Amino acid sequence: MEKDWVCVFHSEQGFQAEIAREILENEEINCVVLNEHDSTFPSIGDLEIWVHQDFEVKATELLKDLIL
């Protein structure tokens, strides 16, 4: 990942990562979704949402209800 970007959310469930992405984009926060699922066993691994560190606090606040 690029310098100055931080992971603000991770989930094994694709739908949760998609909801997180939409929440951030609706607030005009650019984000990147990284698929860390194992290529051999797709059920193993997480999807991660990364944002620039300048938006970390706001993104974390927006996503707090998705984090279990």
C-alpha positions as a printed Julia matrix, in Angstrom:
68×3 Matrix{Float64}:
   0.0     0.0    0.0
   1.09    3.54  -0.61
   2.88    5.51   2.06
   0.6     7.41   4.46
  -2.4     5.09   3.98
  -3.92    3.16   6.89
  -6.34    0.27   7.21
  -9.56    1.44   8.85
 -11.74   -1.63   8.37
 -11.44   -5.33   7.63
 -13.95   -8.12   7.24
 -14.21  -11.63   5.88
 -17.58  -10.68   4.39
 -17.55   -8.97   1.0
 -20.87   -7.26   1.58
 -19.54   -5.53   4.72
 -16.51   -4.22   2.84
 -18.81   -2.94   0.07
 -21.02   -1.15   2.63
 -17.91    0.41   4.21
 -16.66    1.57   0.81
 -20.02    3.16  -0.02
 -20.21    4.94   3.35
 -16.77    6.46   2.83
 -17.35    7.42  -0.79
 -20.67    9.09   0.15
 -18.62   11.3    2.49
 -16.11   11.96  -0.33
 -13.34    9.97   1.34
 -11.22    8.14  -1.21
 -10.59    4.55  -0.22
  -9.08    1.38  -1.57
 -10.43   -2.12  -1.02
  -7.73   -4.78  -0.79
  -8.76   -8.38  -1.23
  -6.53  -10.45   1.03
  -8.4   -13.71   0.42
  -6.22  -16.71  -0.25
  -6.31  -17.63  -3.96
  -6.49  -21.36  -3.16
  -9.01  -21.08  -0.32
 -11.16  -17.97  -0.92
 -12.91  -18.43   2.42
  -9.63  -17.64   4.2
  -8.59  -14.0    4.52
 -10.04  -10.55   4.82
 -11.08   -7.63   2.68
  -9.46   -4.44   3.93
 -10.47   -0.8    3.49
  -7.57    1.68   3.36
  -7.73    5.48   3.47
  -5.14    8.25   3.54
  -4.03    8.94   7.1
  -5.54   12.45   6.92
  -9.0    10.8    6.88
  -8.33    8.02   9.39
 -10.25    9.55  12.32
 -13.28   10.52  10.25
 -13.35    7.16   8.44
 -13.05    5.23  11.7
 -15.91    7.25  13.19
 -18.11    6.64  10.12
 -17.42    2.9   10.17
 -17.62    2.29  13.93
 -21.06    0.68  13.72
 -19.86   -1.84  11.11
 -17.01   -3.04  13.28
 -18.15   -6.01  15.33
